[in-house]
Amino acid sequence: MTPDPDTAARRVLVIVPAWNEAEGLASVLAELRAAVPAADVLVVDDGSTDRTAQTARTAGARVARLPYNLGVGGAMRTGYRYALDQGYDAAVQVDADGQHDPGYVPALLAALESADLVVGARFAGVGDYRVRGPRRWSMRLLSLVLSGMAGTRLTDATSGFRACNRDMIAFFARWYPAEYLGDTVESMVGALRRGYQVRQVPVAMRPRTTGVPSQSPARALVYLARTALVLLLALTRRVPAPQRAEPTALVPEPAGVAR
């Protein structure tokens, strides 16, 4: 994974939504510094009760603290609003639990040359990430529908490992679903419905370093039902018109963001 030489020519913001991720956050931020040293990193502390904010600040990241937990969607909208206000050219979302390998960030950014939104896909031939049963059926349903809408193969609608350009930043700063799977499935469907170009880059996902995944059969069935409902809502819900980014003068750091 060779660093993209174009990365340094663009102002890139890496957004890391984090809720009680103090345990593994420092190593994720260290990997990001090594993979994309020219990028700025914003950790959105989503109402954590541990030392997430302090850990991020000590590691040199910008920190936006939310007063209470909004979920990933709310945290990401905060990140995109910051990216828009500060005039960034591209934004990348990286989870704080260690599953996303920062070494793939340059590849995601490079793919933005031909797309507005690039998704790091777990099921595109790289790595050994596997799902079974109802979760697998959910992934196949989403892949079928979204690939048809995009006119290209999209195999991983629930991946939160993404990069986007300025137009997409402006769109997500205004509209970013905060409900269940809204930060992944619904945001991608919304982008496609509004004519943005969405592509994928194969990535290998890693085991999370913190937290415990839910994998019981009952939870998997609930996940399938919820996924189908979210997809139906995403296909029928009103999505605002695209808002293209205008050249933005840099503004001072807003209140609530510390370095």
N, C-alpha and C positions, 0 to 999 in steps of 0.2 A: 504494500500500500504506500505508494510514493506521494508525498505531499503535493498538492496542486499549486503550481507557481502562480496561478492567477488569484489565489486566495488573498494574497497580500495586497493586490490591486483593488480589492473591494472592501468596503466596510462591512464586516460580518459580525453579527451578534448571535452567540449561542445562548439559547434560553433553556434553563434547567429548572423545571418545576419540582419542588421538593417539600415533602411533608414528613417530618421526623426522620430525616435521612442523615443525621449527623455521623452515624457510624461509618458509612462507606463513601460519604460525599468527597472527602479530601482526596481519595485516590482517583475518583472520576475527574475532579478538577485538575489534578496533576496530569492525567492522560490527555485532557483537552489542551492544556498548555503545550504539551509536546506535539500533538497532532496539528493544531492550528494556532501557532504562537501569535499570529497577527490579529486573531479574533478577540473581541471582547466577550466576556461571559457574564450573564445576568442570572443569578439564582433567585427564583421567586419562592420565597419561604411562605408556604401555604398554611399559615396558622400553626406552625410547629410548636410543640411544647418542650422540645429538647434543644440542643445547641446547634441546630442546623444553620441559623443565621450567623452565629459566631464562627462556626467552622468555615463557612463560605467566605466570610470577610477576611479571616486569617489567611485563607488560600489566595487572596487577591481578587476575588470576584466582586462584581457589583451585587448588591442585595436589595431586593424589594420585599418588604414584609407585609403580608396581608394580616389584618387583625383577627380573622378567623378562617377556618378551612372552607374554601370554595370548591375544591375539587380541581382536577387537572385542567378542565376547560376554562374555569375562571382564572386560574393561574396563567394559562397560556395567553388568554386575552390581555391580561396585564402585561405580559412580556411583549406581545405584538404592539400594544399601544406605546410602550416605551421605545420599541424599535422604530415605529413610525415617527414619533416625536423627535427622536434623535437622528433621523435621516439615514438609517442603515440601508445598505444595498441588498443585503440578504440576511435571512435568519435561519437558524438551525435549532431544532428541538432535540434535546438529549435527556433521557430519563436519569434520575439520580441514583437508581438502584444498581447500576453497573451492568445492566443487560446490553446496553448500546455501546459498541466498541467505538471510541472516538477516532480510531484509525481509519474509519470509513467516511468521516466527515468531508475530507477533501474530494472524495468520489461523488458524494451527494452534491457538493457545491459545483463541481465540474459539469454535472448533468443539467444544471440550471441553464446552461447555454441553449438548450433546446426544450425547456419546459418552465412552467411557472411554479410547479410544486413537484418535488422529487421525494419518493418514499423509499426508505430502506426496507427491502422485502426479505422476510425470513424463508419464504418458500419458493425461491427462484434459483435453486441449484447450488447455493453456497451454504456451507455449514451443515449441521445435523439436527437442527431444530425440528421436532415432530409434535403433532397433536393427533389425538384419536377421538373416535366416537362423535358425539354431538358437536364438539368444538370443530372437528374436521369438516363436518357437514356445513357448519356455519361459514367456515372459511371458503368452501367451494361455492356456496350460494353467493357470497359477497363477491368472489372473484368473477363469477359468471356475469353478474349484473354490472359490476363496475368496469370490467374489461369491455363489455359491449358499449357502455356509455363513453369510454375513453378512446375507443378505437385502437387500443393497444393492451397488452397483457398486464393486468394488475392482480397480483396474487396475495397481497397482504394488506387488506383495508384497515386492520386493527393495529398496524404498526405505528408507534408514536415517534419513530426515528425518521425525521423529515427535514427537508430544506426548502426554502421558498424565496422568491425574488421580491422586489420592491412592490410590484402591483399586488402580489399575494399578501404581503405584510399589510398594505392599506386595507385590503378586503377583510383579513382576519382581525385587524384592530377594531373594525366596525362590527363584524359579525363572526363570532366564534362560539359554537354551542357549548353550553356548560353541563348538559344533561348526560346520562349514562351513555357511553360510547360516542357522545357528541364530538369529543376532541379527536376522534379517529374516523369512524364511519361517516357520521353526518357532515363533518367538515370536508371530507373528500367528495361526498356526493354533492354538497353545495358548490364546491369549486367546479366540478364537472358540469353541473347544471348551468353554471354561469359562463361556461366556455373557456375556462382556464385549461391549459395543457398540463396533464398529470402523467408522470412517468415513474418507473421504479428502477432501483439499483439493487442488485443482489447483495445481501449482507449476511454475515453469520452472527447470530445472537448468542450471548453468553448467559450462564445461570446468574440470577440476581444475587448480589452479595448481601442484601438485607431483605427482611420481610419473608412471608411464606405464601406461595401461590395456592389458590383453591383449585383442587382437582377431583373432587368427589363426583360420581356419576350424577347425583341429583343436581349439584351445582352446574354441571355441564349441560344438563337438559334445560335448566333455567336460563343458562347463557344462550342456548340456541333460540329459545322463545323470545328472549329479549332482543337478540340480534335481528330476528325477523321483524319484530315490531319497530326497532330503531330504523331499519332499512325502509320499511313502509312509510314511516313518518318523514324520513329524509327525502324520499321521492315525492312527497306530496306537500311538505311544508313550504311556506313562502321563504324564498331566499332573496336578500336585497340585491339590487343591481351592482355590477362590478364598479369599484371605485379605483381608478388608476392613480398611481402615486405621482405626485407633483414634486419637482425639485424642492427639497426641504432645507431651510437654513437650520443649522444646529442651534439647539436651545439649551439653556442650563439644565442640569439634572433636576428632575421634578422632586417634589417633597416625597419622602418615603423611600427613596432610592439612595443607598449609601455605598461608599467605596471603602 
